[in-house]
Amino acid sequence: MKILYHHRIASKDGQYVHVEEIINALTKQGHDIHIVAPQVAENSEFGSDGGWVDALKSKLPQFFYEILEFGYAFYAFFKLALAIIKFKPDVIYERYNLFLPAGIWASRVFSIPLQLEVNAPLYQERKKYDGISLDWLAKWSQNYCWRNANKALPVTNVLADYLRDVGVKESSIEVIPNGINEEVFYAPTHKPAELPDLTGKTVIGFVGFVREWHGLDRVLEVMKTFNDPSLYFLIIGDGPAVENLKKQAQTLGLSDQVYVSGIIQRADMPNWVSQIEIALQPDVVSYASPLKMLEYLALGKAIIAPNTDNIKELLTDNENAVLFDVNNSSDFSDKLVQLLGSSELRVRLSKAAADAIKNQSLTWHNNGLRIVTLFEELKNE
């Protein structure tokens, strides 16, 4: 199948991982992929921002930047039209973005089926965290794209409810959670040279960009309570809350039991995550399908995660993870104490976590197969 893949991602972060993995899966399955997208992230290292795009956003008035965003849709449509004329794709696959109806326009003008991958309700998200100047246009663009895609692919059923609320037909919705790359996460791993000897240590681990609302200070408080030098806290990533955590560790006398890796390249991630025994998902956006949680599963970690509806689509309390009550401020710490106190529980959860990937087909390869099956159905309608 000839697939035209369209996205507007400029930064090389978790979003870009999803793009690369879907493209890789479809390519390995023998499909011909042509990409229409910004070139900003192509030659950047993992963790880089949007370069000049982010710089421009920070300097321009919000309403003017949003006008440019919507204006880009016309440029993107022109690029898509040229690609369609030259490449002659069978179908279009697009990663949804706000102010970006270009893929829908191209799908309609050229009568080509389009699937829209939806990872977040960006109108609501941006309105809450950044504010939106052109509110009516932002809302219209989101609803227009969601309603007019031949298939909309939200990553969780919680996110699918956002689509249902604006009138997207149930027959047009297919929930496809994120996955893992089996070739990468099932390959042999080794301890990164930077890490100290972890022999005999019980390693508690977190992956991601550390912010205050993650509440990782609770981990250090629990470690202090145990007063056990064999406990170790490995933070794989960086972020604005790291310095305060380091200061807290020093105050509690735990500096030698904490390591912060800084930004890690994607290819090295399995080596780092494999060092963890207890893996933390301390907080999550209510509609997300967290990449790191799936990677914890793939590498067989004893996971602590919130008991939110999106997490419960993949995890079951006391079966393949321990879920804490998000409405109980002490329950995260209580669950960590429970896991630290029972090696038997950790081993049982670890095995069930690894089995969950196979049992639920949580791989990028399987996602690629589902996407192509949906395209075949659309072409036969």
C-alpha atoms as one frame of an Amber mdcrd trajectory, in Angstrom:
protein
   0.000   0.000   0.000   1.218   3.533  -0.784   0.702   5.656   2.332   1.115
   9.422   2.552   2.102  10.236   6.158   1.437  13.821   7.282   2.411  15.509
  10.554   3.429  18.950  11.871   5.840  18.042  14.684   8.921  20.234  14.989
  10.365  18.928  18.281  12.089  15.575  18.755  10.384  14.202  21.858   7.790
  11.597  22.813   5.558  12.752  19.952   8.309  12.064  17.466   8.857   8.566
  18.882   5.273   7.722  17.927   5.778   9.065  14.406   9.019   7.133  13.861
   7.680   3.880  15.259   4.526   3.874  13.133   6.520   4.709  10.003   9.088
   1.999  10.811   6.379  -0.596  11.459   4.546   0.166   8.204   7.800   0.201
   6.224   8.904  -3.167   7.626   5.520  -4.580   6.647   6.305  -3.710   3.044
   4.331  -0.511   2.568   5.638   2.492   0.656   5.627   5.590   2.885   5.947
   9.172   1.690   6.259  11.800   4.447   5.008  15.388   4.302   6.223  17.192
   7.425   8.476  19.981   8.748  12.193  19.219   8.502  13.108  20.889  11.812
  13.353  17.686  13.878  14.840  15.380  11.253  18.517  15.940  12.096  18.075
  16.805  15.783  18.944  14.675  18.786  16.236  13.246  21.016  15.100  15.815
  23.572  15.589  18.821  21.307  12.887  21.473  21.093  11.287  22.916  17.976
  14.285  25.121  17.147  13.358  28.310  15.324   9.662  27.368  15.519   9.675
  27.509  19.331  11.777  30.675  19.257   9.254  32.324  16.945   6.363  31.258
  19.168   7.996  32.804  22.229   8.504  36.184  20.538   5.237  36.721  18.652
   1.883  37.842  20.078  -0.268  34.759  20.634  -3.008  35.705  18.175  -0.442
  36.367  15.444   1.307  33.036  16.020  -2.066  31.264  15.802  -2.794  33.035
  12.503   0.554  31.731  11.236  -0.351  28.242  12.456  -3.591  28.284  10.515
  -1.838  29.870   7.555   0.596  26.938   7.558  -2.387  24.683   6.802  -2.671
  26.246   3.333   1.052  25.690   2.722   0.700  22.103   4.001  -2.256  21.533
   1.666  -0.131  22.712  -1.265   2.653  20.291  -0.238   0.148  17.465   0.178
  -1.398  18.171  -3.224   2.011  18.048  -4.928   2.863  14.831  -3.071  -0.446
  13.254  -4.079   0.061  14.170  -7.742   3.613  12.826  -7.734   3.418   9.912
  -5.278  -0.183   8.826  -6.064  -0.889   7.395  -2.593  -3.674   4.966  -1.861
  -4.374   6.514   1.536  -3.395   9.347   3.930  -2.348   8.867   7.553  -2.175
  12.056   9.617  -1.164  12.874  13.172  -3.744  15.389  14.382  -2.656  18.904
  15.283  -4.562  22.071  16.095  -5.213  24.614  13.298  -4.307  21.920  10.750
  -7.213  20.900   8.463  -4.860  20.448   5.487  -5.024  16.652   5.494  -8.822
  16.654   5.549  -8.876  19.131   2.654  -6.501  16.954   0.630  -8.501  13.828
   1.431 -11.699  15.447   0.184 -10.290  17.165  -2.894  -8.492  14.041  -4.115
 -11.008  11.469  -2.737  -8.375   9.577  -0.736  -9.283   7.846   2.578  -7.674
   9.449   5.639  -7.040   8.111   9.127  -6.436  10.692  11.844  -4.279   9.658
  14.795  -5.442  11.611  17.869  -3.095  11.758  20.852  -4.686  14.593  22.817
  -7.665  17.002  22.762  -5.328  19.838  21.809  -7.964  22.574  21.877  -8.819
  21.812  25.520  -5.181  21.174  26.418  -3.821  24.419  25.008  -6.742  26.455
  26.324  -6.064  25.157  29.844  -2.271  25.468  29.933  -1.291  28.152  27.410
  -4.510  29.955  26.594  -5.897  30.402  23.071  -6.415  33.758  21.402  -8.419
  32.644  18.346 -10.701  30.415  20.379 -13.451  29.958  17.790 -10.975  29.034
  15.052  -9.080  26.587  17.256 -12.291  24.861  18.346 -13.624  24.762  14.785
 -10.391  23.271  13.421 -10.396  20.478  16.005 -14.042  19.569  15.541 -13.763
  19.824  11.750 -10.784  17.446  11.604 -12.233  14.935  14.048 -15.639  14.802
  12.356 -14.357  14.587   8.784 -11.646  11.924   9.095 -12.679   8.593   7.617
 -11.310   6.984  10.771 -10.203   8.701  13.985  -7.676   6.786  16.097  -7.567
   8.029  19.717  -4.940   6.383  21.924  -7.372   5.682  24.793 -11.096   5.181
  25.207 -11.092   8.157  27.603  -9.812  10.292  24.723 -12.394   8.717  22.424
 -15.089  10.231  24.657 -13.876  13.700  23.634 -14.525  12.727  20.016 -17.929
  11.270  20.820 -18.890  14.477  22.623 -18.479  16.527  19.421 -20.463  14.110
  17.282 -17.888  11.743  15.811 -19.722   8.543  14.895 -18.823   5.409  16.839
 -18.193   3.595  13.553 -15.493   6.163  12.745 -13.592   5.652  16.033 -10.927
   2.994  16.591  -8.945   3.100  19.844  -5.294   2.164  19.269  -3.015   2.568
  22.318   0.696   3.225  22.049   3.035   0.259  21.788   6.606  -0.943  22.057
   9.212  -1.898  19.497   9.893  -5.587  20.167  13.223  -5.538  18.349  14.481
  -2.787  20.651  12.963  -3.700  23.999  13.477  -7.462  23.787  17.128  -7.196
  22.758  19.866  -7.973  25.330  20.634  -5.016  27.598  23.642  -3.929  29.638
  24.282  -1.501  32.488  25.274   1.958  31.267  28.892   2.708  32.153  27.915
   5.941  33.923  25.949   4.101  36.604  27.613   2.848  39.781  27.526  -0.836
  40.692  23.898  -1.712  41.465  24.542  -5.298  42.589  22.301  -6.113  45.541
  20.341  -2.874  45.168  16.570  -2.503  44.958  16.261   0.151  42.277  13.238
   2.441  42.196  13.045   4.202  38.834  11.313   7.037  37.031  11.569   7.921
  33.338  10.689  11.336  31.988  10.863  15.096  32.348  10.691  15.671  36.112
   8.212  18.277  37.323   7.049  19.176  40.825   3.602  17.686  40.269   5.155
  14.236  39.813   5.697  14.250  43.570   8.980  12.351  43.463   9.899  13.892
  46.811   7.626  11.208  48.279  10.062   8.534  47.060  12.902  10.076  49.035
  10.733  10.359  52.144   9.888   6.637  51.916  13.552   5.737  51.403  14.478
   7.729  54.501  11.855   5.854  56.494  13.393   2.498  55.494  16.922   3.739
  56.264  18.240   0.985  53.981  21.460   1.637  51.973  20.439  -1.060  49.467
  17.591   1.168  48.192  18.458   3.233  45.123  16.496   5.867  43.197  17.282
   6.165  39.487  15.804   9.140  37.613  16.154   8.632  33.859  15.714  12.110
  32.448  15.929  15.672  33.630  13.626  18.569  34.381  12.913  21.629  36.499
  12.265  19.633  39.704  15.610  17.802  39.667  17.596  20.403  41.620  15.096
  20.415  44.485  15.195  16.614  44.591  18.976  16.674  44.802  18.815  19.185
  47.664  16.219  17.054  49.444  18.385  13.945  49.013  21.357  15.792  50.507
  19.279  16.988  53.458  18.031  13.444  54.104  21.492  11.934  53.742  20.510
  10.030  50.583  22.746  11.671  47.975  24.700   8.437  47.438  21.446   6.574
  46.763  20.140   8.841  43.988  21.283   9.147  40.372  19.915  11.502  37.694
  20.907  10.527  34.153  19.992  13.666  32.222  18.509  13.339  28.722  18.982
   9.823  27.324  18.883   9.001  23.624  16.089   6.665  22.582  18.427   3.897
  21.451  19.927   3.715  24.958  16.636   3.697  26.849  16.271  -0.107  27.250
  19.726  -0.291  28.867  18.693   2.278  31.457  15.158   1.060  32.153  16.391
  -2.531  32.526  18.245  -1.427  35.684  14.962  -0.615  37.434  13.011  -3.055
  39.589  10.157  -0.813  40.751   8.986   1.561  38.001   7.021   4.716  38.770
   4.178   6.317  36.834   3.355   8.853  39.572   0.942  11.002  37.580  -0.569
  11.070  34.119  -2.814  13.184  31.918  -6.301  11.683  32.130  -6.536  10.776
  28.424  -2.939   9.714  27.672  -1.411   6.361  26.731   2.022   6.816  28.361
   4.958   5.509  26.336   7.101   4.914  29.404   4.427   2.766  31.033   4.385
   0.443  28.034   8.172   0.265  28.120   8.005  -0.607  31.824   5.650  -3.452
  30.891   7.887  -4.695  28.085  10.907  -4.895  30.387   8.922  -6.614  33.132
   8.910  -4.008  35.887   6.858  -3.907  39.070   4.816  -0.797  38.254   3.157
   1.754  40.503   0.602   3.822  38.576  -2.537   5.921  39.239  -5.945   4.253
  39.215  -7.262   6.574  36.488  -9.555   5.239  33.772  -6.991   5.553  30.963
  -4.383   3.604  32.946  -6.940   0.926  33.829  -7.456   0.313  30.104  -4.038
  -1.420  30.181  -3.236  -2.184  33.831  -5.145  -4.187  36.444  -4.517  -3.545
  40.114  -2.593  -6.290  41.891  -2.337  -8.289  38.651   0.204  -6.572  36.400
   0.735  -3.427  38.502  -0.103  -1.768  41.794  -2.493   1.142  41.323  -2.722
   3.964  43.833  -5.790   6.067  44.627  -5.286   9.510  43.091  -7.763  10.939
  45.620  -5.730   9.700  48.586  -2.623  11.836  49.111  -0.743   9.109  50.999
  -1.627   6.115  48.837   1.298   6.465  46.405   3.731   6.257  49.319   1.763
   3.399  50.865   1.959   1.392  47.645   5.696   2.032  47.364   6.165   0.792
  50.939   4.099  -2.288  50.074   6.302  -3.119  47.081   9.550  -2.476  48.908
   8.387  -4.813  51.654   7.586  -7.783  49.406  10.031  -9.249  46.898   7.431
 -11.935  46.101   4.923  -9.272  45.015   7.564  -7.555  42.883   8.431 -10.804
  41.104   4.767 -11.659  40.463   3.958  -8.224  39.076   7.101  -8.267  36.937
   6.113 -11.483  35.169   2.528 -10.324  34.603   3.775  -6.987  33.265   5.915
  -8.674  30.618   3.008 -10.972  29.678   0.686  -7.965  29.223   2.466  -6.840
  26.059   1.764 -10.137  24.315  -1.701 -10.637  25.817  -2.883  -7.195  24.697
  -0.810  -6.993  21.474   0.775  -3.725  22.618   3.373  -3.389  19.870   3.973
  -0.892  17.088   4.005  -3.825  14.682   0.464  -4.765  15.670  -0.620  -1.113
  15.467   0.690  -1.009  11.900  -1.312  -4.111  11.006  -4.484  -2.590  12.477
  -3.971   0.673  10.594  -3.562  -1.150   7.272  -6.602  -3.372   7.938  -8.700
  -0.245   8.549  -7.400   1.315   5.342  -8.300  -1.821   3.385 -11.812  -1.672
   4.807 -12.130   2.008   3.866 -10.947   1.363   0.325 -13.517  -1.419  -0.075
 -16.447   0.712   1.093
